[in-house]
Amino acid sequence: MYLHLGQNTVVRTKEIVGIFDLDTATVSAKTRGFLKKAQTDGKVISVSQELPKSFILCENGSVYISQLSPATLLSRAEKQK
């Protein structure tokens, strides 16, 4: 199955490690450091030009930044089961 992250971007659901809320997850310095390193390594893929609400971490280390809330993404994933 695939999960639509917005703007013509889809990822395989079995490759998703986690879906995180940007507002709450970036409170941690470790998360901010992780995202900064991923950006430096070229592994961050922005799905939209709108205000980001979530990030999706995949097994291969890619980090997708999405304008969709984690609740919306979870709802989409659950509908596919």
Residue frames as a rotation matrix with the C-alpha (Angstrom) as fourth column:
MET 1
0.573 0.820 0.000 0.00
0.820 -0.573 0.000 0.00
0.000 0.000 -1.000 0.00
TYR 2
-0.496 -0.691 0.525 0.97
0.694 -0.679 -0.239 3.62
0.522 0.246 0.817 -0.49
LEU 3
0.184 0.494 -0.850 0.36
0.846 -0.520 -0.119 6.74
-0.500 -0.697 -0.514 1.56
HIS 4
0.234 -0.010 0.972 -0.30
0.709 -0.683 -0.178 10.04
0.666 0.730 -0.153 -0.21
LEU 5
-0.251 -0.470 -0.847 1.70
0.929 -0.361 -0.075 12.77
-0.271 -0.806 0.527 1.55
GLY 6
0.532 0.466 -0.707 0.38
0.206 -0.881 -0.426 15.63
-0.821 0.082 -0.565 -0.58
GLN 7
0.407 -0.334 -0.850 1.30
-0.721 -0.689 -0.074 17.27
-0.561 0.643 -0.521 -3.87
ASN 8
0.748 -0.021 -0.663 1.66
-0.544 0.554 -0.631 14.09
0.380 0.833 0.403 -5.97
THR 9
-0.408 -0.911 0.053 4.01
-0.753 0.304 -0.583 12.44
0.515 -0.278 -0.811 -3.46
VAL 10
0.792 0.610 0.024 3.40
-0.535 0.674 0.509 8.90
0.294 -0.417 0.860 -2.25
VAL 11
-0.440 -0.889 0.130 5.50
-0.862 0.377 -0.339 6.47
0.252 -0.261 -0.932 -0.21
ARG 12
-0.108 0.345 -0.932 5.06
-0.002 0.938 0.347 2.79
0.994 0.039 -0.100 0.53
THR 13
0.631 0.463 0.622 3.46
-0.576 -0.257 0.776 2.38
0.519 -0.848 0.105 3.95
LYS 14
0.921 -0.285 -0.267 5.78
0.381 0.806 0.453 -0.48
0.087 -0.518 0.851 4.92
GLU 15
-0.009 -0.963 0.271 8.79
0.742 -0.188 -0.643 1.83
0.670 0.195 0.716 4.43
ILE 16
0.254 0.181 0.950 7.47
-0.304 -0.918 0.256 4.41
0.918 -0.354 -0.178 6.92
VAL 17
-0.593 -0.520 -0.614 9.23
0.488 0.375 -0.788 4.37
0.640 -0.767 0.031 10.29
GLY 18
-0.334 0.492 -0.804 7.15
0.836 -0.239 -0.494 7.15
-0.435 -0.837 -0.332 11.82
ILE 19
-0.008 0.415 0.910 4.95
0.583 -0.737 0.341 10.17
0.812 0.534 -0.236 11.28
PHE 20
-0.379 -0.306 -0.873 5.75
0.915 -0.263 -0.305 13.09
-0.136 -0.915 0.380 13.57
ASP 21
0.778 0.620 0.101 4.13
0.620 -0.784 0.033 16.41
0.100 0.037 -0.994 14.43
LEU 22
-0.022 -0.851 0.524 6.61
0.597 -0.432 -0.676 19.20
0.802 0.298 0.518 13.70
ASP 23
0.318 0.197 0.927 5.31
-0.429 -0.842 0.327 21.44
0.845 -0.502 -0.183 16.49
THR 24
0.884 0.098 0.457 5.77
-0.464 0.290 0.837 18.91
-0.050 -0.952 0.302 19.26
ALA 25
0.808 -0.588 0.046 8.70
0.589 0.804 -0.079 16.87
0.009 0.091 0.996 17.94
THR 26
0.189 -0.794 0.578 10.99
0.490 -0.434 -0.756 19.83
0.851 0.426 0.306 17.33
VAL 27
0.856 0.066 0.512 10.83
-0.406 -0.528 0.746 20.83
0.319 -0.847 -0.425 20.99
SER 28
0.790 -0.579 0.200 13.58
0.284 0.635 0.718 18.25
-0.543 -0.511 0.666 21.53
ALA 29
0.338 -0.777 -0.531 17.11
-0.755 -0.561 0.340 19.33
-0.562 0.287 -0.776 20.70
LYS 30
-0.489 -0.522 0.699 17.86
-0.065 0.821 0.567 15.79
-0.870 0.232 -0.436 19.50
THR 31
0.290 0.673 0.681 15.05
0.733 0.301 -0.610 15.92
-0.615 0.676 -0.406 16.96
ARG 32
0.891 -0.018 -0.454 16.17
-0.219 -0.892 -0.396 19.34
-0.398 0.452 -0.798 15.73
GLY 33
-0.078 -0.996 -0.039 19.71
-0.688 0.025 0.725 17.97
-0.721 0.083 -0.688 15.40
PHE 34
-0.313 0.045 0.949 18.47
0.409 0.908 0.092 14.93
-0.857 0.417 -0.303 13.50
LEU 35
0.688 0.663 0.295 16.47
0.570 -0.241 -0.786 17.09
-0.450 0.708 -0.544 11.08
LYS 36
0.659 -0.531 -0.533 19.42
-0.569 -0.815 0.109 19.45
-0.492 0.232 -0.839 10.60
LYS 37
-0.398 -0.838 0.374 21.74
-0.380 0.521 0.765 16.53
-0.835 0.162 -0.525 9.77
ALA 38
-0.018 0.490 0.872 19.17
0.687 0.639 -0.345 15.05
-0.726 0.593 -0.348 7.38
GLN 39
0.910 0.331 -0.250 18.91
0.098 -0.756 -0.647 18.45
-0.403 0.564 -0.720 5.66
THR 40
0.239 -0.918 -0.315 22.72
-0.753 -0.380 0.538 18.68
-0.614 0.109 -0.782 5.39
ASP 41
-0.565 -0.452 0.691 22.87
-0.058 0.857 0.512 15.14
-0.823 0.249 -0.510 3.97
GLY 42
-0.737 0.312 -0.600 20.24
-0.676 -0.303 0.672 16.00
0.028 0.900 0.434 1.33
LYS 43
-0.907 0.378 -0.186 17.69
0.372 0.926 0.064 13.54
0.196 -0.011 -0.981 2.69
VAL 44
-0.446 0.779 -0.441 14.91
0.234 -0.374 -0.897 16.05
-0.864 -0.503 -0.016 3.37
ILE 45
-0.815 0.315 0.486 12.19
0.503 -0.030 0.864 16.24
0.287 0.948 -0.134 0.72
SER 46
-0.726 0.600 -0.337 9.67
-0.200 -0.652 -0.731 19.04
-0.658 -0.464 0.593 1.04
VAL 47
-0.544 0.612 0.574 6.28
0.790 0.604 0.103 17.98
-0.284 0.510 -0.812 -0.29
SER 48
0.462 0.801 0.380 4.66
0.856 -0.515 0.044 21.42
0.231 0.305 -0.924 -0.29
GLN 49
-0.504 -0.568 0.651 5.39
0.414 -0.820 -0.395 25.12
0.758 0.070 0.648 -0.23
GLU 50
0.447 0.767 0.459 2.74
-0.159 -0.437 0.885 25.60
0.880 -0.469 -0.073 2.49
LEU 51
0.051 -0.364 0.930 3.33
-0.970 -0.240 -0.041 25.73
0.238 -0.900 -0.365 6.24
PRO 52
-0.399 -0.252 -0.882 4.71
-0.217 0.960 -0.176 22.29
0.891 0.121 -0.438 7.26
LYS 53
0.374 0.617 0.693 2.83
-0.867 -0.032 0.498 20.35
0.329 -0.787 0.522 9.92
SER 54
0.816 -0.053 0.575 4.50
-0.248 0.867 0.432 16.95
-0.522 -0.495 0.695 9.94
PHE 55
-0.085 -0.796 -0.600 7.52
-0.994 0.108 -0.003 14.98
0.067 0.596 -0.800 8.91
ILE 56
0.918 0.382 0.105 7.62
-0.372 0.923 -0.097 11.37
-0.134 0.050 0.990 7.79
LEU 57
-0.104 -0.984 0.144 10.73
-0.901 0.154 0.406 9.26
-0.421 -0.087 -0.903 8.38
CYS 58
0.818 0.343 -0.462 11.33
-0.540 0.735 -0.410 6.34
0.198 0.585 0.786 6.03
GLU 59
0.869 -0.434 0.239 13.58
0.254 0.804 0.538 3.28
-0.426 -0.406 0.808 6.38
ASN 60
0.412 -0.740 0.531 16.08
0.850 0.103 -0.516 4.57
0.327 0.665 0.672 3.82
GLY 61
-0.391 -0.578 -0.716 16.64
0.837 -0.548 -0.015 7.72
-0.383 -0.605 0.698 5.92
SER 62
-0.648 0.243 0.722 14.54
0.386 -0.712 0.587 10.02
0.656 0.659 0.367 3.76
VAL 63
-0.570 0.494 -0.656 12.54
0.573 -0.333 -0.749 12.64
-0.589 -0.803 -0.093 5.62
TYR 64
-0.431 0.542 0.721 9.43
0.675 -0.337 0.656 14.02
0.599 0.770 -0.221 3.94
ILE 65
-0.872 0.213 -0.440 8.10
0.167 -0.716 -0.678 17.38
-0.460 -0.664 0.589 5.16
SER 66
-0.545 0.761 0.351 4.34
0.716 0.206 0.667 17.63
0.436 0.615 -0.657 4.61
GLN 67
-0.788 0.373 0.490 1.69
-0.431 -0.903 -0.006 20.30
0.440 -0.215 0.872 5.02
LEU 68
0.213 0.887 -0.411 -0.73
-0.215 0.452 0.866 17.60
0.953 -0.096 0.287 6.20
SER 69
0.155 -0.089 0.984 -1.22
-0.981 -0.129 0.143 16.98
0.114 -0.988 -0.108 9.91
PRO 70
-0.871 -0.491 0.025 -0.13
-0.487 0.854 -0.180 13.67
0.067 -0.170 -0.983 11.42
ALA 71
-0.389 0.811 0.437 -3.80
-0.197 0.390 -0.899 12.93
-0.900 -0.436 0.008 12.20
THR 72
0.487 0.547 -0.681 -4.73
-0.755 -0.128 -0.643 13.32
-0.439 0.827 0.351 8.53
LEU 73
-0.227 -0.669 -0.708 -1.88
-0.886 0.443 -0.134 11.08
0.403 0.597 -0.694 7.41
LEU 74
-0.896 -0.058 0.441 -2.79
-0.311 0.790 -0.529 8.45
-0.317 -0.611 -0.725 10.01
SER 75
0.050 0.995 0.089 -6.41
-0.392 0.101 -0.914 8.55
-0.919 0.010 0.395 8.89
ARG 76
0.390 0.023 -0.920 -5.36
-0.920 0.033 -0.389 8.01
0.021 0.999 0.034 5.27
ALA 77
-0.645 -0.717 -0.263 -3.14
-0.690 0.695 -0.202 5.09
0.328 0.051 -0.943 6.26
GLU 78
-0.719 0.419 0.555 -5.90
-0.236 0.604 -0.761 3.43
-0.654 -0.678 -0.336 8.30
LYS 79
0.296 0.875 -0.382 -8.40
-0.691 -0.080 -0.718 3.72
-0.659 0.477 0.581 5.43
GLN 80
0.040 -0.382 -0.923 -6.12
-0.937 0.306 -0.167 1.58
0.346 0.872 -0.346 3.27
LYS 81
-0.785 -0.390 0.482 -6.13
-0.568 0.765 -0.305 -1.39
-0.249 -0.513 -0.821 5.66
